[in-house]
Amino acid sequence: MKIMTIFFVFTSLVSYAQTTLTIEEVFTIALEKNIDIKIKKNEREIAKNSSSLGQAKLFPSINIIAGAGVNEGESNIDFATNEFPSVNSTESESSSLNAGIEIKYNLFNGLSSFYTYKKLNKENDIKSIELQIQIEQILIKSAKYYYDISFLQRQLEINQKIIDISLERYKKVVERNKYGSSSKLDLLSAEIDLNNDSTKYINVKFELNQSKQSLKKLLNSNNFLDFKVENISLNKKVINFETLKEKAKLNNQNILLQKCITEVMEADKKIVSSNYFPKISLMANYGYNLNKSNTSLISNQNDIGLGAVINFYWNIFDGFTKSKMLKNAKIQIESNKLLLEKIELEIYSELKQTFDQYISNINISNLEKRNKKSAENFFTRAKEQYKQGIMSNNDFRKAQMELEQSQNKLNQSMYLTKLAELNLYRISGSILY
């Protein structure tokens, strides 16, 4: 049992070469390979293609038209005057041929096409913002996985050092037990502690592998079988709150999105307003027509030339439909402005709460650093006393656990500080700029 436990611990701690990824490299891979980002890019491209002058009907439509027809049968014709004899049961043949080019253009429609073009451009902007939001979410998520891995890596290192201490203690108790200076109970206690520490290591190793798999899945990449990440390090300079607040006003994607939606509503209102104006359209054509018939007074007729028509249309009463639509459009704009105000308040409130948490975590991290140094100094003295036989097994184990606890608390506080910092970048839109 003892030999198997020690063998298991050592085989679990075997090290091998691993690729070390930086957070910048993770961001680069995410932007290049994440599937959700690729889909949003396609949606943005579709919106970009749709926001054109042609889609807004600001260009004329030009059509080439052509047709041909043949008719064969039997005709009976009675003329209105007696000057021409009737035609009875006469075989008839007729044919027609036409070809030409036709142009249609809205000369004036209350500027509806112009406002439609503006609306299409704003909808394109919305898709661009939605793409930015998707990119932001993926980068934040990949950074969260990155820091999870960094936290668990450090946790694994701490557990490995604790196992080394427990293994050294176990060997010493085995040696003492041989010479009768240690009891069987001490030996069992040392073995139990070593097994417990090994179990912690296995659990953390499992969590670390799971986090790595989650990051690989997000990045849509299997270019690296295994990898390490850099250790968490905190910025020496504390982030300024007022700077973050100003960045949030300019860069927060949810604020920008709501502003863009309001502008689309404004364009919709102007499109509705254009219905109060008359509409004038022009249609012109240039073409050739040929008609032949053996039963008509005119056996052969062909025409070639230009034709044009101007149409005027003005709806002066529609049962108050236009006025109701205009009122509803104004109400929608007001609702969106109120929603924008609400979103801004929520974002600034979240920013302040996250910043307070960030400052609190920094202060806790500084305290934990000092506590870790004290625990290390205490353990160093305890180790010397244990070697000299002055300190008991239980007291030495307690000093070992205090060392582990202080290291874990520091690792945890630095991890939470980094997550709070990440959230500040998310809220202020700084992750993209």
SVG drawing of the C-alpha trace seen along z (x, -y; Angstrom):
<svg xmlns="http://www.w3.org/2000/svg" viewBox="-73 -66 91 68">
<polyline fill="none" stroke="black" stroke-width="0.4" points="0.0,0.0 2.8,-2.4 4.9,-1.7 2.0,-2.0 1.0,-5.3 4.5,-6.8 4.8,-5.4 1.5,-6.9 2.4,-10.3 5.7,-10.4 4.3,-9.2 1.6,-11.9 4.3,-14.6 6.4,-13.6 7.0,-16.8 7.2,-17.1 7.7,-19.9 4.6,-22.1 3.8,-25.0 3.4,-28.2 0.6,-30.4 0.3,-34.1 -3.1,-35.9 -2.3,-37.8 -1.8,-34.5 -5.1,-33.2 -6.9,-36.3 -5.3,-36.0 -6.4,-32.4 -9.9,-33.2 -10.3,-36.0 -9.1,-33.8 -10.8,-30.5 -13.8,-30.9 -17.0,-29.7 -19.4,-32.2 -17.2,-35.1 -17.1,-33.7 -20.9,-33.5 -21.3,-37.1 -18.8,-38.2 -21.0,-36.6 -24.1,-38.3 -22.2,-41.7 -21.2,-41.0 -24.8,-40.4 -25.9,-43.6 -23.1,-45.5 -24.2,-44.2 -27.8,-45.2 -26.9,-48.8 -26.6,-50.1 -28.1,-52.8 -29.8,-50.2 -31.4,-48.5 -32.8,-51.9 -34.2,-52.4 -32.1,-55.5 -31.0,-54.2 -33.4,-53.9 -34.4,-50.4 -33.5,-49.5 -35.1,-46.6 -34.7,-45.0 -38.0,-43.7 -38.8,-41.6 -41.6,-39.4 -42.9,-37.5 -46.2,-35.9 -47.8,-33.8 -51.5,-33.1 -53.1,-30.8 -56.8,-30.0 -60.0,-30.7 -61.6,-34.2 -65.1,-35.6 -65.2,-39.3 -68.2,-41.7 -67.3,-45.3 -69.3,-48.3 -69.9,-49.6 -70.9,-48.1 -67.8,-49.4 -65.9,-46.1 -67.3,-42.6 -67.6,-40.2 -65.0,-37.6 -66.3,-34.1 -64.3,-31.0 -61.1,-32.4 -57.8,-31.0 -56.0,-33.7 -52.4,-34.3 -51.0,-37.0 -47.7,-37.6 -46.1,-40.2 -42.6,-41.1 -41.5,-43.7 -38.2,-44.6 -37.0,-47.6 -35.4,-49.1 -37.4,-50.5 -36.3,-52.9 -38.3,-53.5 -37.3,-56.1 -38.9,-57.7 -38.4,-61.4 -39.8,-62.2 -41.3,-60.1 -41.0,-62.4 -37.3,-61.5 -38.4,-58.0 -35.6,-56.4 -33.0,-58.7 -34.2,-57.8 -34.4,-54.1 -30.7,-54.3 -29.8,-55.9 -31.8,-53.2 -29.9,-50.4 -26.6,-52.0 -27.6,-52.1 -28.7,-48.4 -25.3,-47.7 -23.8,-49.5 -25.9,-47.4 -24.5,-44.2 -21.0,-45.6 -21.7,-46.4 -23.2,-42.9 -20.0,-41.5 -18.0,-43.6 -20.2,-42.3 -19.6,-38.7 -15.9,-39.3 -15.9,-40.9 -17.8,-38.0 -15.5,-35.5 -12.3,-37.3 -13.7,-37.8 -14.6,-34.1 -11.3,-33.0 -9.5,-35.2 -11.6,-33.7 -10.6,-30.2 -7.0,-31.4 -7.0,-32.7 -8.8,-29.6 -6.0,-27.6 -3.4,-29.9 -5.1,-29.7 -5.3,-25.8 -1.7,-25.6 -0.5,-27.5 -2.9,-25.4 -1.2,-22.3 2.3,-23.6 1.2,-24.3 -0.3,-20.8 2.9,-19.3 5.1,-21.1 2.7,-20.0 3.0,-16.4 6.8,-16.7 6.7,-17.8 4.3,-15.0 6.4,-12.5 9.6,-13.7 7.7,-13.4 6.5,-9.9 10.0,-8.7 11.3,-10.2 8.5,-8.5 9.3,-5.2 13.0,-5.6 12.1,-6.4 9.7,-3.5 12.5,-1.1 14.5,-2.2 11.5,-2.4 11.5,-6.2 8.1,-6.5 4.9,-4.7 2.7,-2.8 0.1,-5.5 2.5,-8.2 3.2,-6.0 -0.5,-5.6 -1.1,-9.3 1.7,-10.3 0.4,-7.8 -3.1,-9.2 -1.9,-12.8 0.2,-11.8 -2.9,-10.1 -5.1,-13.1 -2.6,-15.4 -2.4,-13.2 -6.2,-13.1 -6.2,-17.0 -3.6,-16.9 -5.6,-14.5 -8.7,-16.6 -6.9,-19.8 -5.2,-18.1 -8.7,-16.9 -10.1,-20.5 -7.0,-21.8 -7.5,-19.4 -11.2,-20.3 -10.4,-24.0 -7.8,-23.4 -10.4,-21.4 -12.9,-24.2 -10.4,-26.7 -9.5,-24.5 -13.1,-24.1 -13.7,-27.9 -10.6,-28.5 -11.7,-25.8 -8.1,-24.6 -6.3,-21.4 -2.9,-22.6 -1.5,-22.0 -1.9,-18.7 -1.0,-20.2 0.0,-23.7 0.8,-25.9 -0.2,-29.5 1.6,-32.4 1.2,-32.9 -1.3,-35.5 0.4,-38.8 -1.3,-42.0 -0.7,-45.4 1.4,-47.6 -0.6,-50.6 -4.2,-50.7 -6.8,-51.3 -8.4,-54.8 -12.1,-54.8 -12.8,-58.1 -10.8,-56.9 -12.9,-53.7 -16.1,-55.7 -15.2,-57.9 -14.2,-54.8 -17.6,-53.2 -19.4,-56.2 -17.5,-55.9 -16.9,-52.2 -19.4,-50.2 -21.0,-48.1 -24.5,-47.8 -24.7,-51.6 -23.5,-52.0 -26.0,-49.3 -29.0,-51.1 -28.0,-54.4 -27.9,-52.8 -31.3,-51.2 -32.7,-54.6 -31.3,-56.1 -33.0,-53.3 -36.3,-54.3 -35.6,-57.9 -35.2,-56.9 -38.4,-54.8 -40.3,-57.9 -39.0,-60.0 -40.0,-57.2 -43.5,-57.3 -43.5,-61.1 -42.7,-60.8 -46.1,-59.3 -47.6,-62.8 -45.9,-64.0 -46.9,-63.3 -45.1,-60.7 -43.8,-61.4 -42.4,-58.7 -41.0,-58.6 -41.2,-55.7 -39.5,-56.0 -38.9,-53.4 -37.3,-53.1 -38.3,-50.1 -39.4,-48.4 -42.9,-46.8 -43.9,-44.8 -47.4,-43.4 -48.6,-41.3 -52.0,-40.0 -53.7,-38.6 -57.2,-39.5 -56.6,-43.1 -57.0,-46.3 -53.4,-46.9 -51.4,-43.8 -48.0,-45.0 -47.2,-47.7 -43.9,-48.4 -42.9,-51.2 -39.7,-52.3 -39.3,-55.2 -39.2,-56.7 -42.0,-56.9 -42.3,-58.5 -44.9,-58.8 -44.8,-60.8 -47.1,-59.5 -48.3,-61.7 -49.8,-60.1 -50.9,-61.8 -52.9,-60.1 -54.8,-62.9 -56.9,-60.7 -56.4,-57.1 -58.6,-57.0 -55.8,-58.5 -53.5,-55.5 -50.5,-57.7 -51.0,-59.9 -51.4,-56.8 -48.2,-55.3 -46.3,-58.5 -47.6,-58.7 -46.5,-55.1 -43.0,-55.8 -42.6,-58.8 -43.6,-56.6 -41.1,-53.9 -38.3,-56.5 -39.2,-57.8 -39.2,-54.3 -35.8,-53.6 -34.4,-56.8 -35.7,-55.8 -34.2,-52.3 -30.8,-53.9 -31.0,-55.9 -31.7,-52.8 -28.8,-50.8 -26.4,-53.7 -27.4,-53.8 -27.1,-50.0 -23.7,-50.0 -22.3,-52.8 -23.7,-51.1 -22.1,-47.8 -18.8,-49.6 -18.8,-51.2 -19.6,-47.9 -17.0,-46.0 -14.4,-48.7 -15.0,-48.6 -14.6,-44.8 -11.4,-45.2 -9.9,-47.6 -11.1,-45.3 -9.4,-42.3 -6.1,-44.3 -6.1,-45.2 -6.8,-41.5 -4.0,-40.3 -1.5,-42.6 -2.5,-41.3 -2.3,-37.7 1.2,-38.3 2.3,-39.4 0.5,-36.5 2.2,-34.0 5.6,-35.3 4.8,-34.9 3.5,-31.4 6.6,-30.5 8.9,-31.8 6.8,-29.9 7.0,-26.7 10.8,-27.0 11.2,-27.2 8.7,-24.4 10.6,-22.1 13.9,-22.6 12.2,-21.8 10.6,-18.7 13.9,-17.5 15.4,-18.0 12.4,-16.0 11.2,-19.1 7.9,-19.4 5.2,-16.7 3.8,-15.2 0.5,-17.0 2.0,-20.4 4.2,-20.0 1.2,-19.0 -0.7,-22.0 2.2,-24.3 2.2,-22.5 -1.6,-23.1 -1.2,-26.8 1.5,-27.2 -0.8,-25.5 -3.7,-27.7 -1.8,-30.9 -0.5,-30.0 -4.0,-29.1 -5.6,-32.3 -3.0,-34.4 -3.6,-32.5 -7.4,-32.8 -7.2,-36.6 -4.9,-37.3 -7.3,-35.2 -10.4,-37.2 -8.5,-40.4 -7.7,-39.5 -11.3,-38.5 -12.5,-41.9 -10.0,-43.6 -11.3,-41.6 -14.8,-42.7 -13.7,-46.3 -12.3,-46.0 -15.5,-44.4 -17.8,-47.0 -15.7,-49.9 -15.2,-48.3 -11.5,-48.4 -10.9,-44.8 -11.3,-45.8 -9.3,-49.0"/>
</svg>
